[in-house]
Amino acid sequence: MAVLEWFAEAGMAAQPGVVQVPEPPVAAVREAVVWVLRGTMSYRLLEVARGAAGAGEEAADALYEVAGRLMGAHPYRGAANPALVRAALEADEDVPDGPEFTGVVHLVAAIGLGAQEVGADALAEAFAAYGLFGLTAGDWAQMLGAVERGESPPVDWGLLQERADVLGPVQQASDEQLLRARTVLLGLRMFYGLYAMHGLFMPDTPALAALRARIDEWGMFPVLDHVIALSPSPRHFAEGLAVCLEPLFDGLYETLMEQLTAGPALFQLPGNETGAAGFMERWIGTLRGRAQSGRGAM
């Protein structure tokens, strides 16, 4: 845990007048990340799923029972889209619920038992839980059903088992790749935070809207919500670091950095020359107004 905290702190930009934290040995970081991943619920589920492969119907039933027990002990619901949250708050309506991740158990089962054993409808529910590319369970069911019926080209489900290897990429990553993954993780944390704050009445600017639009083009807010924590524990940091070794996240980070460089100042309100000070003044004023409105309503 100490090594991971050290590695995270070393990746943060030093404040003026503060000495930069030196880097820990990256080999120790790699060992720490692998150690954390071995203890995660997802890794334990994958181990149970692999043990159930080819072991018959009873083993499959046992897999679903164990998965249900583990996920029931650690229930998780994603965040609702900030645009929907903001619209609900502005209309004094209930904030919508975020997506549930209970369907992910079918993806775990597919890794162990095979996609054919799980079926298109169950896999559609699992993929939809992640919110990938903005596709619904119905969208996934339609596409996967066409594959199942032979109406679309076959899917190489072996890639699912291959991508489920959470330890291998970390163990095989070079020092440079782990450092790059940290850069990507810390950068995406900033972009995720900017996106999420839109739901809390943060003033909108053309630059902020452009960043959200880029994330929406990739359909990645639900995925970032699943991966990123604004105040991560060392365990969460390790899991995020492993995920950010993936080219998908590296590509998103590069896209957002390009947008950030090309666009105007993030906190420059149109027609307001006071910059970040004016931005914060408007945000605080909005929050105070909402608070007073809420008290008056009560």
Secondary structure by P-SEA (a helix, b strand, c coil): caaaaaaaaaaccccccccccccccaaaaaaaaaaaaaacaaaaaaaaaaaaccccaaaaaaaaaaaaaaaaabbbbbbccaaaaaaaaaaccccccccccccaaaaaaaaacccccccaaaaaaaaaaaccccccaaaaaaaaaaaaacccccccaaaaaaacccccccccccaaaaaaaaaaaaaaaaaaaaaaaccccccccaaaaaaaaaaaaaccaaaaaacccccccaaaaaaaaaaaccaaaaaaaaaaaaaaaacccccccccccccaaaaaaaaaaaaaaaaaaaaaac
